Amino acid sequence: MERFEYAHPTTQREAIGLLGSNWNDAAVLAGGTDLISLMKEYVVSPKRIVNIKNVEGLNGIHSNAEGVTLGSLVTMDELVENETIRAEFPALTQAAEGITSPQIRAMGTVGGELCQRPRCWYFRNGYGLLAKDENGKSLVPEGENRYHAILGNSGPAYFVNPSSLAPALIALGAKLQLTGPKGQREVSASEFFVIPKSDNERENVLKPNEMLTHIVIPASSRGFRSATYEVRHKTALDWPLAAAAIAVKMEGGRVREGRVVLGHVAPIPWQAREAAKELEGKSITDGTAVTVGEAAVRGAKPLSQNAYKVRLATVAVKRALLAAAKGEA
């Protein structure tokens, strides 16, 4: 990797002051499980690394009347082991449990997991975020695309969002707190992720001089039953081929409100609004689960090698919905 300056601030203000106005100026180091590999492969070469592990106020899981707040430095292990999260938001626990590497669970943080870069092999091999050749043509539609997007893939981005936690957080209506030189701003988890239009853009709304500090799950989501279901090649460390997070509020044995979010099938966590609408007013049965799963992938446009993802996403929705139905209101 390239040489870099190293800083280890202890306050948020100090950390923000060490970031720059351009992405190449500095990079935030939390667990480092993604950043270090990107630097080793020369995909990114920041001039400064800002280690935030000792920054005050970014640790811990706190529950109160307003909801549950996760510090961005909470590790995957801490998330899995937290009884409040397990009891109230099982979709989030299940998503974290899908990260099976003990090393990554011990080091990886919730903030880093949400901000990790795409796992697209074109991007990781230096072809840029949008994977274009020297003539500006995308390499994906006619290339190796079996792990790429089937939704939201009209171009120019074809990668899939790599976060396992994001679909669950969106389904639970979470808010993300971002801190920069002008103070703190809050965005919904659903609005945090964006589809870039150029290689100079990012996959989220963070600015180069901002960092993600906290994730807030509102108290209003405590009344939802939730579940996450992921489909993978293997149970060892692997990224899902398709995933679904479901949150439903029941009333009289029927769905009063439902949220369906797909993961690993689009450049952003994909809100399947048509599927959520299909749920309203219905009891959750095998037949309903099948119908909702089919609605979730309506409009999918598979590439030459990834049509199998349509079926996997349908199954993920069905199984997540049936799992959520078994939970306690």
C-alpha positions as CSV (number, residue, x, y, z in Angstrom):
1,M,0.0,0.0,0.0
2,E,1.0,3.6,-0.3
3,R,2.5,5.6,2.5
4,F,0.1,7.5,4.7
5,E,-0.1,9.7,7.8
6,Y,-1.7,8.1,10.9
7,A,-3.8,9.9,13.5
8,H,-5.7,8.6,16.5
9,P,-8.0,11.3,17.9
10,T,-10.0,11.0,21.1
11,T,-12.9,13.3,20.5
12,Q,-15.4,13.6,17.6
13,R,-14.4,17.2,17.0
14,E,-10.7,16.3,16.7
15,A,-11.6,13.4,14.4
16,I,-13.7,15.6,12.1
17,G,-10.9,18.1,11.9
18,L,-8.5,15.5,10.6
19,L,-10.7,14.6,7.7
20,G,-10.5,16.4,4.4
21,S,-12.6,18.0,1.7
22,N,-11.8,15.2,-0.8
23,W,-12.0,11.4,-0.4
24,N,-8.3,10.9,-1.1
25,D,-7.4,13.3,1.8
26,A,-8.3,10.9,4.6
27,A,-10.1,7.7,5.5
28,V,-11.8,6.7,8.7
29,L,-10.5,3.5,10.4
30,A,-12.8,1.7,12.7
31,G,-12.5,-2.1,12.6
32,G,-10.4,-1.9,9.4
33,T,-11.7,-5.1,7.9
34,D,-12.6,-3.5,4.6
35,L,-10.3,-0.4,4.5
36,I,-7.1,-2.3,4.9
37,S,-7.8,-4.8,2.1
38,L,-8.8,-1.9,-0.2
39,M,-5.5,-0.2,0.6
40,K,-3.5,-3.3,0.1
41,E,-5.0,-3.7,-3.4
42,Y,-4.4,0.0,-4.2
43,V,-8.1,0.5,-4.8
44,V,-7.9,3.5,-2.4
45,S,-4.8,5.3,-1.2
46,P,-5.8,7.9,1.4
47,K,-3.1,10.4,2.5
48,R,-4.2,10.1,6.1
49,I,-5.8,7.4,8.2
50,V,-7.9,8.6,11.1
51,N,-8.3,5.9,13.7
52,I,-11.5,6.5,15.6
53,K,-11.4,3.5,17.9
54,N,-10.6,5.7,20.9
55,V,-13.1,8.5,20.1
56,E,-15.4,9.1,23.0
57,G,-19.1,8.5,22.7
58,L,-19.1,6.0,19.8
59,N,-19.4,2.8,21.8
60,G,-22.3,1.0,23.5
61,I,-25.9,0.1,22.9
62,H,-28.3,2.3,24.9
63,S,-32.1,1.8,25.3
64,N,-34.6,4.4,26.5
65,A,-38.1,5.6,25.9
66,E,-37.1,7.1,22.5
67,G,-35.7,3.9,21.1
68,V,-32.3,2.1,21.0
69,T,-29.1,3.9,20.0
70,L,-26.1,2.0,18.6
71,G,-22.7,3.7,18.7
72,S,-20.9,3.3,15.3
73,L,-18.1,1.4,17.0
74,V,-20.3,-1.3,18.4
75,T,-18.9,-4.6,17.1
76,M,-20.8,-7.4,15.4
77,D,-20.2,-9.6,18.5
78,E,-21.6,-6.9,20.8
79,L,-24.7,-6.7,18.5
80,V,-25.3,-10.4,18.4
81,E,-24.9,-10.7,22.2
82,N,-27.1,-7.8,23.2
83,E,-30.3,-9.1,24.8
84,T,-32.3,-5.9,24.0
85,I,-31.6,-6.2,20.3
86,R,-32.3,-9.9,20.3
87,A,-35.6,-9.5,22.0
88,E,-36.9,-6.4,20.3
89,F,-35.3,-6.4,16.8
90,P,-34.5,-10.0,15.9
91,A,-34.0,-9.1,12.2
92,L,-30.9,-7.2,13.2
93,T,-29.5,-10.0,15.3
94,Q,-30.1,-12.5,12.5
95,A,-28.3,-10.2,10.0
96,A,-25.3,-9.9,12.3
97,E,-25.3,-13.7,13.0
98,G,-24.9,-14.2,9.2
99,I,-21.4,-12.8,9.4
100,T,-19.9,-16.0,10.5
101,S,-16.1,-15.1,10.7
102,P,-15.1,-14.9,14.4
103,Q,-12.4,-12.4,13.5
104,I,-14.7,-10.1,11.6
105,R,-17.4,-10.3,14.2
106,A,-14.8,-9.4,16.9
107,M,-13.3,-6.5,14.9
108,G,-15.9,-5.3,12.5
109,T,-18.2,-2.4,13.6
110,V,-21.8,-1.5,12.7
111,G,-20.7,1.8,11.2
112,G,-18.0,0.1,9.1
113,E,-20.4,-2.5,8.0
114,L,-22.8,0.1,6.7
115,C,-20.1,2.1,5.0
116,Q,-18.1,-0.8,3.4
117,R,-17.4,-0.4,-0.3
118,P,-18.9,-2.7,-2.9
119,R,-17.6,-6.3,-3.3
120,C,-17.8,-6.1,-7.1
121,W,-14.8,-7.8,-8.5
122,Y,-14.4,-5.1,-11.2
123,F,-14.2,-2.4,-8.6
124,R,-11.9,-4.5,-6.4
125,N,-9.6,-5.0,-9.4
126,G,-9.2,-1.4,-10.2
127,Y,-11.8,-0.8,-12.9
128,G,-13.6,1.9,-10.9
129,L,-16.9,1.9,-9.1
130,L,-18.9,1.8,-12.4
131,A,-16.6,-0.8,-14.0
132,K,-16.0,0.9,-17.3
133,D,-13.4,0.1,-20.0
134,E,-11.1,2.7,-21.6
135,N,-14.0,3.7,-23.9
136,G,-16.4,4.4,-21.1
137,K,-18.4,1.3,-21.7
138,S,-19.6,-0.8,-18.8
139,L,-17.9,-4.2,-18.5
140,V,-20.7,-5.8,-16.5
141,P,-23.6,-6.4,-18.9
142,E,-21.6,-8.6,-21.2
143,G,-19.0,-9.8,-18.7
144,E,-18.9,-11.8,-15.5
145,N,-22.1,-10.6,-13.8
146,R,-23.4,-13.6,-11.8
147,Y,-23.2,-11.7,-8.5
148,H,-24.4,-8.4,-9.8
149,A,-27.7,-6.5,-9.5
150,I,-31.1,-7.6,-10.8
151,L,-33.0,-4.5,-9.5
152,G,-32.1,-0.9,-9.9
153,N,-29.6,-1.9,-12.6
154,S,-30.6,0.2,-15.5
155,G,-27.1,1.7,-15.3
156,P,-24.5,3.0,-14.8
157,A,-24.1,1.1,-11.5
158,Y,-24.5,-2.7,-11.5
159,F,-22.8,-3.7,-8.2
160,V,-24.9,-4.8,-5.2
161,N,-24.9,-3.1,-1.9
162,P,-22.8,-5.3,0.4
163,S,-24.3,-4.5,3.8
164,S,-26.1,-7.3,5.8
165,L,-27.3,-4.9,8.4
166,A,-28.8,-2.2,6.1
167,P,-32.0,-4.1,5.0
168,A,-32.9,-4.8,8.6
169,L,-32.2,-1.2,9.7
170,I,-34.3,0.2,6.9
171,A,-37.2,-2.2,7.7
172,L,-37.0,-1.1,11.3
173,G,-37.1,2.6,10.3
174,A,-33.7,3.4,11.7
175,K,-32.1,6.9,11.5
176,L,-28.3,7.5,11.0
177,Q,-26.5,10.3,12.7
178,L,-23.7,11.9,10.7
179,T,-21.3,14.4,12.1
180,G,-19.2,16.9,10.3
181,P,-17.6,20.4,10.7
182,K,-21.0,22.0,10.7
183,G,-22.4,19.7,13.4
184,Q,-24.7,16.8,13.3
185,R,-27.4,15.8,10.8
186,E,-29.7,12.9,10.7
187,V,-30.9,10.9,7.7
188,S,-33.1,7.8,7.5
189,A,-31.3,4.6,6.8
190,S,-33.4,4.3,3.6
191,E,-32.0,7.6,2.4
192,F,-28.4,7.0,3.4
193,F,-27.6,4.8,0.4
194,V,-27.6,6.2,-3.1
195,I,-26.8,4.9,-6.6
196,P,-23.7,6.8,-8.0
197,K,-23.8,8.2,-11.4
198,S,-20.0,8.6,-11.8
199,D,-16.8,7.1,-10.4
200,N,-16.2,10.3,-8.4
201,E,-19.4,9.7,-6.3
202,R,-19.9,7.3,-3.4
203,E,-22.6,4.8,-2.6
204,N,-24.0,6.9,0.3
205,V,-24.6,10.5,1.3
206,L,-21.6,10.8,3.6
207,K,-19.3,13.7,2.7
208,P,-15.5,13.3,2.9
209,N,-15.4,15.4,6.1
210,E,-18.2,13.6,7.9
211,M,-18.4,10.3,9.8
212,L,-21.2,8.1,10.9
213,T,-21.5,8.3,14.7
214,H,-24.8,6.6,15.8
215,I,-27.7,4.5,14.6
216,V,-31.1,5.1,16.2
217,I,-33.9,2.5,16.0
218,P,-37.1,4.4,17.1
219,A,-39.3,3.3,19.8
220,S,-42.2,3.0,17.3
221,S,-40.5,0.0,15.8
222,R,-40.7,-2.0,19.0
223,G,-44.2,-3.1,18.1
224,F,-43.1,-4.8,14.9
225,R,-42.3,-8.4,14.4
226,S,-39.1,-8.7,12.3
227,A,-36.8,-11.2,10.7
228,T,-33.9,-11.5,8.2
229,Y,-33.2,-14.4,5.9
230,E,-30.1,-14.7,3.7
231,V,-29.2,-17.1,1.0
232,R,-25.5,-18.0,0.7
233,H,-23.2,-20.4,-1.1
234,K,-21.8,-21.7,2.2
235,T,-22.1,-21.2,6.0
236,A,-18.5,-20.2,6.3
237,L,-17.6,-16.5,5.6
238,D,-19.4,-15.5,2.5
239,W,-21.5,-12.7,1.3
240,P,-25.2,-13.4,0.6
241,L,-26.4,-14.0,-2.9
242,A,-29.8,-12.5,-1.9
243,A,-31.4,-11.5,1.4
244,A,-34.6,-10.1,2.8
245,A,-35.5,-8.2,5.9
246,I,-39.2,-8.0,7.0
247,A,-40.9,-5.9,9.6
248,V,-44.7,-6.3,10.2
249,K,-47.1,-4.8,12.7
250,M,-50.0,-7.1,13.4
251,E,-53.5,-6.2,14.5
252,G,-56.2,-8.8,14.9
253,G,-54.2,-11.5,13.2
254,R,-53.7,-9.4,10.1
255,V,-50.9,-7.1,8.9
256,R,-51.6,-3.5,9.7
257,E,-48.3,-2.3,8.3
258,G,-45.5,-4.1,6.5
259,R,-42.0,-3.4,5.3
260,V,-40.0,-5.5,2.9
261,V,-36.4,-4.7,2.1
262,L,-34.1,-6.8,-0.2
263,G,-30.4,-7.0,0.2
264,H,-27.5,-8.0,-2.2
265,V,-29.7,-7.6,-5.3
266,A,-29.4,-3.9,-6.1
267,P,-26.9,-1.1,-5.8
268,I,-28.8,0.1,-2.7
269,P,-30.9,-1.9,-0.2
270,W,-34.0,-2.4,-2.2
271,Q,-37.4,-1.3,-0.7
272,A,-40.0,-3.6,-2.2
273,R,-42.9,-1.3,-1.8
274,E,-45.2,-3.3,-4.0
275,A,-44.6,-6.4,-1.8
276,A,-45.3,-4.3,1.3
277,K,-48.6,-3.1,-0.1
278,E,-49.5,-6.7,-0.9
279,L,-49.1,-7.6,2.8
280,E,-51.6,-5.0,4.1
281,G,-54.7,-6.3,5.7
282,K,-53.7,-10.0,5.2
283,S,-53.0,-12.8,7.6
284,I,-49.5,-14.3,7.1
285,T,-49.9,-17.8,5.5
286,D,-47.7,-19.8,3.2
287,G,-49.8,-18.6,0.3
288,T,-49.4,-15.0,1.4
289,A,-45.7,-15.4,1.8
290,V,-45.3,-16.8,-1.8
291,T,-47.4,-13.9,-3.2
292,V,-45.4,-11.3,-1.3
293,G,-42.1,-12.9,-2.4
294,E,-43.2,-12.8,-6.1
295,A,-44.3,-9.1,-5.7
296,A,-40.9,-8.2,-4.3
297,V,-39.0,-9.1,-7.5
298,R,-41.6,-7.8,-9.9
299,G,-39.8,-5.6,-12.4
300,A,-36.4,-7.4,-11.9
301,K,-34.1,-7.3,-14.9
302,P,-31.5,-10.0,-14.6
303,L,-28.3,-9.8,-16.5
304,S,-26.9,-12.6,-18.6
305,Q,-25.7,-14.8,-15.7
306,N,-27.7,-13.9,-12.6
307,A,-31.3,-14.8,-13.3
308,Y,-31.1,-17.3,-10.5
309,K,-31.1,-14.3,-8.1
310,V,-34.8,-13.7,-8.8
311,R,-35.7,-17.0,-7.4
312,L,-33.4,-16.7,-4.4
313,A,-34.8,-13.2,-3.5
314,T,-38.4,-14.6,-3.8
315,V,-37.5,-17.4,-1.4
316,A,-35.7,-15.1,1.0
317,V,-38.8,-12.9,1.3
318,K,-41.1,-15.8,1.8
319,R,-38.9,-17.4,4.6
320,A,-38.2,-14.0,6.3
321,L,-41.9,-13.3,6.4
322,L,-42.9,-16.6,7.8
323,A,-40.1,-16.3,10.4
324,A,-41.3,-12.8,11.4
325,A,-44.9,-14.2,11.8
326,K,-43.7,-16.6,14.4
327,G,-42.3,-13.8,16.6
328,E,-44.1,-12.2,19.4
329,A,-45.9,-8.9,18.9
